[in-house]
Amino acid sequence: MTQRRAILSGSTFEEQIGYARAVVDGDRVHVSGTTGFDYTTMTISDDVVEQAEQCLRNIGAALAEAGCGFADVVRVRYLLPDRADFEPCWPVLRRYFGDVRPAATMLECGLADPRMKIEIEVDARRPDGS
């Protein structure tokens, strides 16, 4: 029987909206769209590159709790209100995904809060296959 487990980050949005930061479903890990909020201080930088770094720190924590890491990511989606903000983030994204080369998509779209300049969502496979 497949084990399904929710991973919560402590974001108030998870409770208000009714979702989890990530869901582990067997060997698959689905990480929700994750923004640059620092959940320990509930602050967000005005800088898109700093937001991207914080997104990836938040994602990294969820992946670690799920028993995997960035090397296990198979799909990534980047969501930005302004596509011009994407290229400045490339060096940060390459640091995390350059050796992994997951399938990727970038979409220009509105985000839930005008302070948010980037949201990142990933899917991964746990290395132990369970």
VEXFIZA-571985 format. One record per residue: x negated, y negated, z negated of N, C-alpha, C in turn; residue number from 1. Coordinates in nm, 2 decimals. Each point is the difference from the previous one (the first is absolute). Layout:
residues N
n.x=X&n.y=Y&n.z=Z&ca.x=X&ca.y=Y&ca.z=Z&c.x=X&c.y=Y&c.z=Z&num=NUM $
...
//
This chain:
residues 130
n.x=-0.08&n.y=0.12&n.z=0.00&ca.x=0.08&ca.y=-0.12&ca.z=0.00&c.x=-0.09&c.y=-0.12&c.z=0.00&num=1 $
n.x=0.03&n.y=-0.10&n.z=0.08&ca.x=-0.07&ca.y=-0.12&ca.z=0.01&c.x=0.01&c.y=-0.09&c.z=-0.12&num=2 $
n.x=-0.11&n.y=-0.05&n.z=-0.05&ca.x=0.00&ca.y=-0.09&ca.z=-0.12&c.x=0.02&c.y=-0.14&c.z=0.05&num=3 $
n.x=0.09&n.y=-0.07&n.z=-0.05&ca.x=0.02&ca.y=-0.15&ca.z=0.03&c.x=-0.02&c.y=-0.08&c.z=-0.13&num=4 $
n.x=-0.09&n.y=-0.10&n.z=0.01&ca.x=-0.03&ca.y=-0.08&ca.z=-0.12&c.x=-0.01&c.y=-0.14&c.z=0.04&num=5 $
n.x=0.06&n.y=-0.09&n.z=-0.07&ca.x=-0.01&ca.y=-0.14&ca.z=0.02&c.x=-0.11&c.y=-0.06&c.z=-0.08&num=6 $
n.x=-0.07&n.y=-0.10&n.z=0.06&ca.x=-0.11&ca.y=-0.07&ca.z=-0.07&c.x=0.04&c.y=-0.15&c.z=-0.01&num=7 $
n.x=0.00&n.y=-0.05&n.z=-0.12&ca.x=0.05&ca.y=-0.14&ca.z=-0.02&c.x=-0.13&c.y=-0.08&c.z=-0.03&num=8 $
n.x=0.01&n.y=-0.13&n.z=0.04&ca.x=-0.12&ca.y=-0.09&ca.z=-0.02&c.x=0.03&c.y=-0.10&c.z=-0.11&num=9 $
n.x=0.13&n.y=-0.01&n.z=-0.04&ca.x=0.03&ca.y=-0.10&ca.z=-0.10&c.x=0.05&c.y=-0.13&c.z=0.06&num=10 $
n.x=0.01&n.y=-0.01&n.z=0.13&ca.x=0.06&ca.y=-0.11&ca.z=0.07&c.x=0.15&c.y=-0.01&c.z=-0.04&num=11 $
n.x=0.04&n.y=-0.13&n.z=-0.03&ca.x=0.14&ca.y=-0.02&ca.z=-0.03&c.x=0.09&c.y=0.03&c.z=0.12&num=12 $
n.x=-0.05&n.y=-0.01&n.z=0.12&ca.x=0.08&ca.y=0.03&ca.z=0.12&c.x=0.04&c.y=0.15&c.z=0.00&num=13 $
n.x=-0.08&n.y=0.09&n.z=-0.05&ca.x=0.03&ca.y=0.14&ca.z=0.00&c.x=0.13&c.y=0.02&c.z=-0.07&num=14 $
n.x=0.02&n.y=-0.06&n.z=-0.12&ca.x=0.12&ca.y=0.02&ca.z=-0.08&c.x=0.12&c.y=-0.08&c.z=0.06&num=15 $
n.x=-0.03&n.y=-0.12&n.z=0.05&ca.x=0.11&ca.y=-0.09&ca.z=0.05&c.x=0.06&c.y=0.06&c.z=0.13&num=16 $
n.x=-0.09&n.y=0.06&n.z=0.08&ca.x=0.05&ca.y=0.04&ca.z=0.13&c.x=0.03&c.y=0.15&c.z=0.00&num=17 $
n.x=-0.07&n.y=0.08&n.z=-0.08&ca.x=0.02&ca.y=0.14&ca.z=-0.01&c.x=-0.09&c.y=0.08&c.z=0.09&num=18 $
n.x=-0.13&n.y=-0.01&n.z=-0.01&ca.x=-0.09&ca.y=0.08&ca.z=0.08&c.x=-0.13&c.y=0.02&c.z=-0.08&num=19 $
n.x=-0.09&n.y=0.08&n.z=0.05&ca.x=-0.12&ca.y=0.04&ca.z=-0.07&c.x=-0.12&c.y=-0.06&c.z=0.09&num=20 $
n.x=-0.11&n.y=-0.03&n.z=-0.07&ca.x=-0.12&ca.y=-0.04&ca.z=0.07&c.x=-0.04&c.y=0.11&c.z=0.10&num=21 $
n.x=0.01&n.y=0.12&n.z=-0.04&ca.x=-0.04&ca.y=0.12&ca.z=0.09&c.x=0.09&c.y=0.12&c.z=-0.04&num=22 $
n.x=0.01&n.y=0.09&n.z=0.09&ca.x=0.06&ca.y=0.12&ca.z=-0.02&c.x=-0.09&c.y=0.11&c.z=0.05&num=23 $
n.x=-0.02&n.y=0.10&n.z=-0.09&ca.x=-0.08&ca.y=0.12&ca.z=0.04&c.x=0.10&c.y=0.11&c.z=0.03&num=24 $
n.x=-0.01&n.y=0.05&n.z=0.12&ca.x=0.10&ca.y=0.11&ca.z=0.04&c.x=-0.09&c.y=0.11&c.z=0.06&num=25 $
n.x=-0.03&n.y=0.10&n.z=-0.09&ca.x=-0.09&ca.y=0.10&ca.z=0.04&c.x=-0.14&c.y=-0.05&c.z=0.03&num=26 $
n.x=-0.05&n.y=0.02&n.z=0.12&ca.x=-0.13&ca.y=-0.05&ca.z=0.03&c.x=0.00&c.y=-0.14&c.z=0.06&num=27 $
n.x=0.12&n.y=-0.06&n.z=0.02&ca.x=0.01&ca.y=-0.13&ca.z=0.06&c.x=0.02&c.y=-0.11&c.z=-0.11&num=28 $
n.x=-0.06&n.y=-0.11&n.z=0.03&ca.x=0.01&ca.y=-0.12&ca.z=-0.09&c.x=0.05&c.y=-0.11&c.z=0.08&num=29 $
n.x=0.11&n.y=-0.06&n.z=-0.04&ca.x=0.06&ca.y=-0.12&ca.z=0.07&c.x=-0.01&c.y=-0.12&c.z=-0.09&num=30 $
n.x=-0.09&n.y=-0.10&n.z=0.04&ca.x=-0.01&ca.y=-0.12&ca.z=-0.09&c.x=0.08&c.y=-0.11&c.z=0.07&num=31 $
n.x=0.09&n.y=-0.05&n.z=-0.09&ca.x=0.09&ca.y=-0.11&ca.z=0.05&c.x=-0.08&c.y=-0.12&c.z=0.04&num=32 $
n.x=0.07&n.y=-0.09&n.z=0.08&ca.x=-0.06&ca.y=-0.12&ca.z=0.04&c.x=-0.05&c.y=-0.07&c.z=-0.13&num=33 $
n.x=-0.13&n.y=-0.04&n.z=0.00&ca.x=-0.07&ca.y=-0.05&ca.z=-0.12&c.x=-0.05&c.y=-0.14&c.z=0.03&num=34 $
n.x=0.03&n.y=-0.09&n.z=-0.09&ca.x=-0.05&ca.y=-0.14&ca.z=0.02&c.x=-0.12&c.y=-0.03&c.z=-0.08&num=35 $
n.x=-0.04&n.y=-0.12&n.z=0.01&ca.x=-0.12&ca.y=-0.05&ca.z=-0.07&c.x=0.02&c.y=-0.05&c.z=-0.15&num=36 $
n.x=0.11&n.y=0.04&n.z=-0.06&ca.x=0.03&ca.y=-0.04&ca.z=-0.14&c.x=-0.10&c.y=0.08&c.z=-0.09&num=37 $
n.x=-0.06&n.y=-0.07&n.z=-0.09&ca.x=-0.08&ca.y=0.07&ca.z=-0.10&c.x=0.11&c.y=0.02&c.z=-0.12&num=38 $
n.x=0.03&n.y=0.13&n.z=-0.02&ca.x=0.11&ca.y=0.03&ca.z=-0.09&c.x=-0.04&c.y=-0.02&c.z=-0.15&num=39 $
n.x=-0.13&n.y=-0.01&n.z=-0.02&ca.x=-0.04&ca.y=-0.02&ca.z=-0.14&c.x=0.02&c.y=-0.15&c.z=-0.04&num=40 $
n.x=-0.01&n.y=-0.09&n.z=0.09&ca.x=0.02&ca.y=-0.14&ca.z=-0.02&c.x=0.13&c.y=-0.06&c.z=0.06&num=41 $
n.x=0.06&n.y=0.08&n.z=0.09&ca.x=0.12&ca.y=-0.04&ca.z=0.08&c.x=-0.03&c.y=-0.13&c.z=0.07&num=42 $
n.x=-0.12&n.y=0.00&n.z=0.06&ca.x=-0.04&ca.y=-0.12&ca.z=0.09&c.x=-0.03&c.y=0.05&c.z=0.13&num=43 $
n.x=0.00&n.y=-0.09&n.z=0.10&ca.x=-0.04&ca.y=0.03&ca.z=0.14&c.x=-0.08&c.y=-0.11&c.z=0.05&num=44 $
n.x=-0.11&n.y=0.03&n.z=0.07&ca.x=-0.09&ca.y=-0.10&ca.z=0.06&c.x=0.07&c.y=-0.07&c.z=0.12&num=45 $
n.x=-0.04&n.y=-0.12&n.z=0.03&ca.x=0.04&ca.y=-0.07&ca.z=0.12&c.x=-0.07&c.y=0.05&c.z=0.12&num=46 $
n.x=-0.11&n.y=0.07&n.z=-0.02&ca.x=-0.09&ca.y=0.04&ca.z=0.11&c.x=0.04&c.y=0.14&c.z=0.05&num=47 $
n.x=0.02&n.y=0.01&n.z=0.13&ca.x=0.04&ca.y=0.13&ca.z=0.06&c.x=-0.10&c.y=0.11&c.z=-0.01&num=48 $
n.x=-0.13&n.y=-0.04&n.z=0.00&ca.x=-0.11&ca.y=0.10&ca.z=-0.01&c.x=0.00&c.y=0.05&c.z=-0.14&num=49 $
n.x=0.01&n.y=-0.09&n.z=-0.10&ca.x=0.01&ca.y=0.05&ca.z=-0.14&c.x=0.13&c.y=0.08&c.z=-0.03&num=50 $
n.x=0.11&n.y=-0.03&n.z=0.07&ca.x=0.12&ca.y=0.08&ca.z=-0.01&c.x=-0.02&c.y=0.14&c.z=0.05&num=51 $
n.x=-0.07&n.y=0.00&n.z=0.12&ca.x=-0.03&ca.y=0.14&ca.z=0.06&c.x=-0.08&c.y=0.08&c.z=-0.10&num=52 $
n.x=-0.10&n.y=-0.06&n.z=-0.06&ca.x=-0.09&ca.y=0.07&ca.z=-0.10&c.x=0.09&c.y=0.06&c.z=-0.11&num=53 $
n.x=0.09&n.y=-0.09&n.z=-0.05&ca.x=0.08&ca.y=0.04&ca.z=-0.11&c.x=0.10&c.y=0.11&c.z=0.04&num=54 $
n.x=0.06&n.y=-0.01&n.z=0.12&ca.x=0.09&ca.y=0.10&ca.z=0.05&c.x=-0.08&c.y=0.14&c.z=0.00&num=55 $
n.x=-0.12&n.y=0.00&n.z=0.04&ca.x=-0.07&ca.y=0.12&ca.z=0.01&c.x=-0.04&c.y=0.05&c.z=-0.14&num=56 $
n.x=-0.03&n.y=-0.09&n.z=-0.09&ca.x=-0.02&ca.y=0.05&ca.z=-0.14&c.x=0.12&c.y=0.07&c.z=-0.05&num=57 $
n.x=0.12&n.y=-0.07&n.z=0.02&ca.x=0.13&ca.y=0.06&ca.z=-0.04&c.x=0.02&c.y=0.13&c.z=0.06&num=58 $
n.x=-0.02&n.y=0.01&n.z=0.13&ca.x=0.02&ca.y=0.13&ca.z=0.07&c.x=-0.10&c.y=0.10&c.z=-0.05&num=59 $
n.x=-0.13&n.y=-0.03&n.z=-0.02&ca.x=-0.10&ca.y=0.09&ca.z=-0.05&c.x=0.04&c.y=0.06&c.z=-0.14&num=60 $
n.x=0.06&n.y=-0.08&n.z=-0.08&ca.x=0.05&ca.y=0.05&ca.z=-0.13&c.x=0.11&c.y=0.10&c.z=0.01&num=61 $
n.x=0.09&n.y=-0.03&n.z=0.10&ca.x=0.11&ca.y=0.10&ca.z=0.02&c.x=-0.05&c.y=0.13&c.z=0.06&num=62 $
n.x=-0.09&n.y=-0.01&n.z=0.10&ca.x=-0.06&ca.y=0.12&ca.z=0.06&c.x=-0.08&c.y=0.08&c.z=-0.11&num=63 $
n.x=-0.07&n.y=-0.07&n.z=-0.08&ca.x=-0.08&ca.y=0.08&ca.z=-0.11&c.x=0.10&c.y=0.07&c.z=-0.09&num=64 $
n.x=0.11&n.y=-0.07&n.z=-0.04&ca.x=0.09&ca.y=0.07&ca.z=-0.08&c.x=0.07&c.y=0.12&c.z=0.07&num=65 $
n.x=0.01&n.y=-0.01&n.z=0.13&ca.x=0.05&ca.y=0.11&ca.z=0.08&c.x=-0.10&c.y=0.12&c.z=0.03&num=66 $
n.x=-0.12&n.y=-0.03&n.z=-0.04&ca.x=-0.11&ca.y=0.11&ca.z=0.02&c.x=-0.07&c.y=-0.01&c.z=0.13&num=67 $
n.x=0.00&n.y=-0.12&n.z=0.06&ca.x=-0.08&ca.y=-0.02&ca.z=0.12&c.x=-0.06&c.y=-0.14&c.z=0.01&num=68 $
n.x=-0.05&n.y=-0.03&n.z=0.12&ca.x=-0.06&ca.y=-0.13&ca.z=0.01&c.x=0.01&c.y=-0.05&c.z=0.15&num=69 $
n.x=-0.07&n.y=-0.11&n.z=0.03&ca.x=0.00&ca.y=-0.06&ca.z=0.13&c.x=-0.04&c.y=0.10&c.z=0.11&num=70 $
n.x=-0.09&n.y=0.09&n.z=-0.03&ca.x=-0.05&ca.y=0.10&ca.z=0.10&c.x=0.11&c.y=0.09&c.z=0.04&num=71 $
n.x=0.11&n.y=0.00&n.z=-0.07&ca.x=0.11&ca.y=0.09&ca.z=0.03&c.x=0.12&c.y=-0.07&c.z=0.07&num=72 $
n.x=-0.02&n.y=-0.13&n.z=0.03&ca.x=0.11&ca.y=-0.07&ca.z=0.06&c.x=0.01&c.y=0.04&c.z=0.15&num=73 $
n.x=0.12&n.y=0.03&n.z=0.05&ca.x=0.02&ca.y=0.04&ca.z=0.14&c.x=0.07&c.y=-0.11&c.z=0.08&num=74 $
n.x=0.07&n.y=-0.09&n.z=-0.07&ca.x=0.08&ca.y=-0.10&ca.z=0.06&c.x=0.00&c.y=-0.13&c.z=-0.08&num=75 $
n.x=-0.02&n.y=-0.12&n.z=0.06&ca.x=0.01&ca.y=-0.12&ca.z=-0.07&c.x=0.08&c.y=-0.10&c.z=0.09&num=76 $
n.x=0.08&n.y=-0.08&n.z=-0.07&ca.x=0.08&ca.y=-0.11&ca.z=0.06&c.x=-0.03&c.y=-0.13&c.z=-0.07&num=77 $
n.x=-0.03&n.y=-0.10&n.z=0.09&ca.x=-0.02&ca.y=-0.13&ca.z=-0.05&c.x=0.11&c.y=-0.09&c.z=0.04&num=78 $
n.x=0.06&n.y=-0.07&n.z=-0.10&ca.x=0.11&ca.y=-0.09&ca.z=0.02&c.x=-0.04&c.y=-0.14&c.z=-0.04&num=79 $
n.x=0.01&n.y=-0.09&n.z=0.10&ca.x=-0.04&ca.y=-0.14&ca.z=-0.03&c.x=0.10&c.y=-0.10&c.z=0.06&num=80 $
n.x=0.03&n.y=-0.11&n.z=-0.08&ca.x=0.09&ca.y=-0.10&ca.z=0.06&c.x=-0.06&c.y=-0.08&c.z=0.11&num=81 $
n.x=-0.14&n.y=-0.01&n.z=0.00&ca.x=-0.07&ca.y=-0.07&ca.z=0.10&c.x=-0.11&c.y=0.08&c.z=0.06&num=82 $
n.x=0.01&n.y=0.05&n.z=0.12&ca.x=-0.09&ca.y=0.09&ca.z=0.06&c.x=-0.14&c.y=-0.06&c.z=0.01&num=83 $
n.x=-0.02&n.y=-0.14&n.z=-0.01&ca.x=-0.13&ca.y=-0.06&ca.z=0.00&c.x=-0.07&c.y=0.03&c.z=-0.13&num=84 $
n.x=0.06&n.y=0.04&n.z=-0.10&ca.x=-0.06&ca.y=0.04&ca.z=-0.13&c.x=-0.06&c.y=0.14&c.z=0.01&num=85 $
n.x=0.03&n.y=0.08&n.z=0.10&ca.x=-0.05&ca.y=0.14&ca.z=0.01&c.x=-0.15&c.y=0.01&c.z=0.02&num=86 $
n.x=-0.05&n.y=-0.07&n.z=0.10&ca.x=-0.14&ca.y=0.01&ca.z=0.03&c.x=-0.10&c.y=-0.04&c.z=-0.11&num=87 $
n.x=0.03&n.y=-0.10&n.z=-0.08&ca.x=-0.09&ca.y=-0.03&ca.z=-0.12&c.x=-0.01&c.y=0.12&c.z=-0.09&num=88 $
n.x=0.10&n.y=0.09&n.z=-0.01&ca.x=0.00&ca.y=0.11&ca.z=-0.09&c.x=-0.07&c.y=0.12&c.z=0.06&num=89 $
n.x=-0.04&n.y=0.00&n.z=0.12&ca.x=-0.06&ca.y=0.12&ca.z=0.06&c.x=-0.13&c.y=0.05&c.z=-0.07&num=90 $
n.x=-0.09&n.y=-0.09&n.z=-0.05&ca.x=-0.11&ca.y=0.06&ca.z=-0.07&c.x=0.04&c.y=0.07&c.z=-0.13&num=91 $
n.x=0.10&n.y=-0.04&n.z=-0.07&ca.x=0.04&ca.y=0.07&ca.z=-0.12&c.x=0.06&c.y=0.13&c.z=0.04&num=92 $
n.x=0.09&n.y=0.00&n.z=0.10&ca.x=0.06&ca.y=0.12&ca.z=0.05&c.x=-0.10&c.y=0.10&c.z=0.05&num=93 $
n.x=-0.10&n.y=-0.04&n.z=0.07&ca.x=-0.10&ca.y=0.08&ca.z=0.05&c.x=-0.08&c.y=0.07&c.z=-0.11&num=94 $
n.x=-0.02&n.y=-0.07&n.z=-0.11&ca.x=-0.07&ca.y=0.05&ca.z=-0.11&c.x=0.07&c.y=0.12&c.z=-0.06&num=95 $
n.x=0.13&n.y=0.00&n.z=0.00&ca.x=0.08&ca.y=0.11&ca.z=-0.06&c.x=0.03&c.y=0.11&c.z=0.10&num=96 $
n.x=0.02&n.y=-0.04&n.z=0.13&ca.x=0.05&ca.y=0.09&ca.z=0.09&c.x=-0.09&c.y=0.03&c.z=0.12&num=97 $
n.x=-0.11&n.y=-0.07&n.z=0.01&ca.x=-0.09&ca.y=0.01&ca.z=0.12&c.x=-0.05&c.y=0.14&c.z=0.02&num=98 $
n.x=-0.03&n.y=0.08&n.z=-0.10&ca.x=-0.05&ca.y=0.14&ca.z=0.01&c.x=0.12&c.y=0.10&c.z=0.01&num=99 $
n.x=0.12&n.y=-0.04&n.z=-0.04&ca.x=0.11&ca.y=0.08&ca.z=-0.01&c.x=0.08&c.y=0.00&c.z=0.13&num=100 $
n.x=0.01&n.y=-0.11&n.z=0.06&ca.x=0.07&ca.y=-0.02&ca.z=0.13&c.x=0.15&c.y=0.05&c.z=0.00&num=101 $
n.x=0.08&n.y=-0.04&n.z=-0.10&ca.x=0.14&ca.y=0.04&ca.z=0.01&c.x=0.08&c.y=-0.06&c.z=0.11&num=102 $
n.x=0.11&n.y=0.06&n.z=0.04&ca.x=0.09&ca.y=-0.06&ca.z=0.10&c.x=0.04&c.y=-0.13&c.z=-0.07&num=103 $
n.x=0.02&n.y=-0.11&n.z=0.08&ca.x=0.03&ca.y=-0.13&ca.z=-0.06&c.x=0.09&c.y=-0.08&c.z=0.09&num=104 $
n.x=0.08&n.y=-0.08&n.z=-0.07&ca.x=0.09&ca.y=-0.09&ca.z=0.07&c.x=0.00&c.y=-0.13&c.z=-0.07&num=105 $
n.x=0.01&n.y=-0.12&n.z=0.07&ca.x=0.01&ca.y=-0.13&ca.z=-0.06&c.x=0.13&c.y=-0.06&c.z=0.05&num=106 $
n.x=0.08&n.y=-0.05&n.z=-0.09&ca.x=0.13&ca.y=-0.06&ca.z=0.03&c.x=0.00&c.y=-0.14&c.z=-0.05&num=107 $
n.x=0.05&n.y=-0.09&n.z=0.08&ca.x=0.03&ca.y=-0.14&ca.z=-0.05&c.x=0.15&c.y=0.00&c.z=-0.04&num=108 $
n.x=0.02&n.y=-0.03&n.z=-0.13&ca.x=0.13&ca.y=-0.01&ca.z=-0.06&c.x=0.01&c.y=-0.08&c.z=-0.12&num=109 $
n.x=0.12&n.y=-0.03&n.z=-0.04&ca.x=0.01&ca.y=-0.07&ca.z=-0.13&c.x=-0.02&c.y=0.09&c.z=-0.12&num=110 $
n.x=-0.05&n.y=-0.05&n.z=-0.11&ca.x=-0.02&ca.y=0.08&ca.z=-0.12&c.x=0.10&c.y=-0.06&c.z=-0.11&num=111 $
n.x=0.01&n.y=0.08&n.z=-0.11&ca.x=0.10&ca.y=-0.04&ca.z=-0.10&c.x=-0.02&c.y=-0.13&c.z=-0.07&num=112 $
n.x=-0.13&n.y=-0.04&n.z=-0.01&ca.x=-0.03&ca.y=-0.12&ca.z=-0.08&c.x=-0.09&c.y=-0.08&c.z=0.09&num=113 $
n.x=0.02&n.y=-0.13&n.z=0.01&ca.x=-0.08&ca.y=-0.09&ca.z=0.09&c.x=-0.14&c.y=-0.01&c.z=-0.04&num=114 $
n.x=-0.04&n.y=0.04&n.z=-0.12&ca.x=-0.14&ca.y=0.00&ca.z=-0.04&c.x=-0.08&c.y=0.12&c.z=0.06&num=115 $
n.x=0.08&n.y=0.10&n.z=0.04&ca.x=-0.06&ca.y=0.13&ca.z=0.05&c.x=-0.05&c.y=-0.03&c.z=0.15&num=116 $
n.x=-0.13&n.y=0.03&n.z=0.02&ca.x=-0.05&ca.y=-0.02&ca.z=0.14&c.x=-0.03&c.y=0.13&c.z=0.07&num=117 $
n.x=-0.01&n.y=0.11&n.z=-0.08&ca.x=-0.02&ca.y=0.13&ca.z=0.06&c.x=0.06&c.y=0.11&c.z=-0.09&num=118 $
n.x=0.05&n.y=0.10&n.z=0.06&ca.x=0.05&ca.y=0.12&ca.z=-0.07&c.x=-0.06&c.y=0.12&c.z=0.08&num=119 $
n.x=-0.04&n.y=0.10&n.z=-0.08&ca.x=-0.07&ca.y=0.12&ca.z=0.06&c.x=0.07&c.y=0.12&c.z=-0.05&num=120 $
n.x=0.03&n.y=0.09&n.z=0.09&ca.x=0.07&ca.y=0.13&ca.z=-0.03&c.x=-0.09&c.y=0.11&c.z=0.05&num=121 $
n.x=-0.02&n.y=0.11&n.z=-0.08&ca.x=-0.08&ca.y=0.11&ca.z=0.05&c.x=0.07&c.y=0.14&c.z=-0.02&num=122 $
n.x=-0.03&n.y=0.09&n.z=0.08&ca.x=0.03&ca.y=0.14&ca.z=-0.02&c.x=-0.13&c.y=0.08&c.z=-0.01&num=123 $
n.x=-0.01&n.y=0.10&n.z=-0.09&ca.x=-0.12&ca.y=0.08&ca.z=-0.02&c.x=0.04&c.y=0.14&c.z=-0.02&num=124 $
n.x=-0.10&n.y=0.09&n.z=0.02&ca.x=0.01&ca.y=0.14&ca.z=-0.03&c.x=-0.09&c.y=0.04&c.z=-0.12&num=125 $
n.x=0.05&n.y=0.06&n.z=-0.10&ca.x=-0.09&ca.y=0.04&ca.z=-0.11&c.x=-0.10&c.y=0.11&c.z=0.05&num=126 $
n.x=-0.12&n.y=-0.02&n.z=-0.04&ca.x=-0.10&ca.y=0.10&ca.z=0.05&c.x=0.01&c.y=0.14&c.z=-0.05&num=127 $
n.x=0.07&n.y=0.02&n.z=-0.11&ca.x=0.01&ca.y=0.14&ca.z=-0.05&c.x=0.12&c.y=0.07&c.z=0.06&num=128 $
n.x=0.07&n.y=-0.07&n.z=0.08&ca.x=0.11&ca.y=0.06&ca.z=0.07&c.x=0.12&c.y=0.04&c.z=-0.08&num=129 $
n.x=0.01&n.y=-0.05&n.z=-0.13&ca.x=0.11&ca.y=0.03&ca.z=-0.08&c.x=0.08&c.y=-0.12&c.z=-0.03&num=130 $
//
